[in-house]
Amino acid sequence: MTSVKSARRAGGGTGPVCSYPGGIVTTTVAPIRVFQVATGNVGSEMIKRLRHQPDLELVGLHCYSPDKVGRDAGEIVGIEPVGVIATGSIDEIIAAKPDVVTFHGVFPDLDVYLPVLEAGINVVTTADWITGHHRTANHPHPSGLTERELIAEACERGGATFYGTGMNPGLAQILTIAHSADVTEIQHVLCKESVDVSCHHSVDTWNEVGFGMSVEDPAVPGMLERYTRVFEDAVRLMADAFDLPLDEVRFDYELGACTDDVDLGWYFLPKGSLGGCYLKYVGLVAGVPRIEMHLEWQMTPHTSPQWNIEACYITKIEGDPCIYSKHMIFPKPGTDFSSVEAFAAVGMTVTGMPALNAIRSVVAAPSGIVTSNDLPLRSFAGRFAPDIVTGAAR
């Protein structure tokens, strides 16, 4: 049995002692102490969801906006007070002695990651990180070291663990990998996201990607690639699981131009501007596509060309036998289907929950940077509702 770190607790005590015998994680009754960073779209939803995670306890919230500091976390995200007051400094995160920091910013923040990891606090993030390959290749650090090297060094100094996930990239590739378990002689693997993105109300995000700009603008393909390059990590995560060395990962694209002006209320797309796209990240071996990640995104159906959006995640595996699977996500029964916010909340939930559900395993894991390929199966399991868990324990 491999001995691993014990979770830190406020007051210097010991929290849930986690073991890792054969990949099995066990915990005592005490919940894992979570300090969350950021309350954007995903972060706001995670504050709400944390209340229903019996094995987790929110002990702090770090906000970047000064107007949020000093306010209750519940008030910030539009629910009843939860008794956690938002703070604004890294020192306050470290002083709280959480077991883990959950980071839900849009992009990585090494100014948060490094001191937190060096203090022995684990980090689980949904921000642009799966393997770290694309951050190394595309985001040079002024220190001359790569972001991955800096994070690895901080993990080593603090004895902490760093893990990045999400829905896609993240869980979508885990599902594809799992679907290959009953296949031999694999020839080709495809993981595909086919979604309408108009419920994701983030003007800054879509401006950065190029939606609303003319498809004739030569800058648009580069903007799309820059913003989505983390999906190369998705391909490399799958390749690592399949033990398949790749020669390279290529990016390809097709742009859909709006056939008329489109006003979404929160975003305007002029005629001729980018309203949809089909992106590909293709892992090649000897010039032959072997592992692919496709993104079929539609902001409006009124584009040319137009794609058949299936509103799901698709796995296709060519081998013996062949596999075809759809992962479809629906709002829970009773959801107000007239509410755009309700649909958006579903998207934020499925992005953030893979991070929350992996926390126990990350806290138990050996120190260093880990990927989904390093964690046990239970890292990808959800939790039953608290009332059901309470009843089962009687």
TAKA-V556383 format. One record per backbone hydrogen bond with DSSP energy under -0.5 kcal/mol. NH is the residue of the N-H (numbers start at 1). CO is the residue of the C=O. E is the energy in kcal/mol with one decimal. If there is no record, write none. Layout:
BEGIN
nh=<NH,NH>
co=<CO,CO>
e=<E,E>
END
This chain:
BEGIN
nh=<3,7,9,12,13,15,18,19,20,21,22,23,24,26,26,32,34,35,36,36,37,38,43,44,45,46,47,48,49,50,51,51,52,53,54,56,57,59,59,60,61,62,63,63,66,68,69,70,71,73,76,77,78,78,79,85,86,87,93,94,95,96,96,97,98,99,100,101,102,102,103,103,104,104,112,113,114,116,117,118,119,120,121,122,122,123,124,125,126,128,136,137,138,139,141,144,150,151,152,153,154,155,156,157,158,159,160,162,163,164,165,171,172,173,174,175,176,177,178,179,180,180,181,183,184,187,188,189,190,191,192,193,194,194,195,195,197,197,198,200,201,202,206,207,208,209,210,211,212,213,215,217,220,222,223,224,225,226,227,228,229,231,232,233,233,234,235,236,237,238,239,240,241,242,243,244,245,247,248,250,252,254,256,257,257,258,259,262,264,264,266,269,270,272,273,274,275,276,277,278,279,280,281,282,282,283,283,284,284,285,288,290,291,292,293,294,295,296,297,297,298,299,300,303,304,309,311,312,313,314,315,316,317,318,319,320,323,325,327,328,335,337,339,340,343,344,345,346,347,348,349,350,351,352,353,355,356,357,358,359,359,362,363,364,365,368,370,374,375,375,379,380,381,388,389,390,391,392,393,394,394>
co=<1,16,13,9,10,7,16,26,2,24,20,20,21,19,24,55,57,100,34,60,102,62,104,40,41,42,43,44,45,46,47,48,49,50,52,53,32,34,57,34,85,36,61,87,64,65,65,86,68,84,72,73,74,75,74,83,71,61,89,90,91,92,93,94,93,33,33,122,35,100,101,124,37,102,109,109,110,112,113,114,115,117,116,99,120,161,101,163,103,126,132,133,134,135,145,141,146,147,148,149,150,151,152,153,154,155,155,368,123,370,125,166,167,170,170,171,172,173,174,175,176,177,178,180,320,318,318,290,316,292,314,294,192,312,193,296,195,298,298,197,199,200,202,203,204,205,206,206,274,210,272,214,217,218,219,220,221,222,223,224,225,228,229,229,230,230,231,232,233,234,235,236,237,238,240,239,243,284,284,282,280,278,276,255,304,273,302,269,262,267,264,262,268,258,270,213,256,256,297,254,295,252,293,250,280,281,291,248,282,288,285,283,283,189,281,191,279,193,277,295,195,275,275,301,257,307,194,194,327,192,325,190,323,188,317,184,317,315,313,326,332,335,336,338,339,340,341,342,343,344,345,346,347,348,349,352,352,353,354,355,356,358,359,360,361,160,162,371,371,372,376,377,378,385,385,386,387,388,389,390,391>
e=<-0.5,-0.8,-1.1,-1.6,-0.6,-2.0,-0.6,-0.7,-0.7,-0.7,-0.7,-1.1,-1.7,-0.6,-0.5,-2.9,-3.4,-2.4,-0.5,-2.4,-3.0,-2.9,-0.5,-2.5,-1.2,-2.1,-1.8,-1.3,-2.1,-2.5,-0.7,-0.6,-1.7,-1.7,-0.8,-2.0,-2.7,-3.1,-0.6,-1.0,-0.5,-3.0,-0.5,-2.6,-0.5,-2.0,-1.0,-2.6,-1.9,-3.1,-2.1,-1.5,-0.6,-0.9,-3.1,-0.5,-2.9,-3.1,-1.0,-2.2,-2.5,-1.1,-0.5,-1.4,-0.6,-1.5,-1.8,-2.8,-1.7,-0.5,-0.6,-2.5,-2.4,-0.6,-1.5,-2.6,-2.1,-1.6,-2.9,-2.5,-1.2,-2.0,-2.1,-1.6,-0.5,-2.6,-2.6,-2.6,-2.2,-0.9,-1.9,-2.3,-2.5,-1.6,-0.7,-2.2,-2.4,-2.6,-2.6,-2.3,-2.1,-2.5,-2.2,-2.4,-2.1,-1.9,-1.5,-2.2,-2.1,-0.6,-2.5,-2.7,-3.2,-0.8,-1.5,-2.6,-1.7,-2.8,-2.5,-1.9,-0.6,-1.4,-1.6,-1.9,-2.0,-3.7,-1.5,-2.6,-2.6,-2.4,-2.7,-2.5,-0.5,-2.5,-0.5,-2.3,-0.6,-2.5,-0.6,-1.7,-1.4,-2.0,-2.1,-2.4,-2.1,-1.7,-1.5,-1.6,-1.4,-2.0,-2.1,-1.7,-1.6,-0.5,-2.0,-2.5,-2.4,-2.6,-2.2,-1.8,-1.0,-2.7,-2.3,-0.6,-0.6,-1.0,-1.6,-2.5,-2.8,-1.9,-2.5,-2.3,-2.0,-2.2,-1.0,-2.7,-0.6,-2.9,-1.0,-2.7,-2.2,-1.2,-2.9,-0.6,-2.2,-2.8,-2.2,-2.9,-0.6,-2.9,-0.6,-3.3,-0.5,-2.7,-2.1,-2.8,-2.8,-1.1,-2.5,-2.5,-2.8,-2.7,-2.6,-2.8,-0.5,-0.5,-3.7,-2.7,-0.6,-2.2,-1.8,-3.0,-1.4,-2.7,-2.6,-2.4,-2.6,-3.5,-2.2,-0.7,-1.8,-2.9,-1.2,-1.7,-2.0,-1.3,-0.7,-1.7,-2.1,-2.9,-2.7,-2.3,-2.6,-2.9,-0.6,-2.3,-2.4,-2.4,-3.2,-0.7,-1.6,-1.0,-1.8,-0.7,-1.4,-2.5,-2.4,-1.2,-1.5,-2.1,-2.4,-2.4,-1.1,-2.1,-2.9,-1.1,-1.6,-3.0,-0.8,-0.6,-1.1,-2.2,-2.9,-1.5,-1.2,-2.6,-2.7,-2.0,-0.5,-0.7,-2.0,-2.2,-1.5,-0.8,-2.2,-2.7,-1.9,-2.3,-1.4,-0.5,-0.9>
END
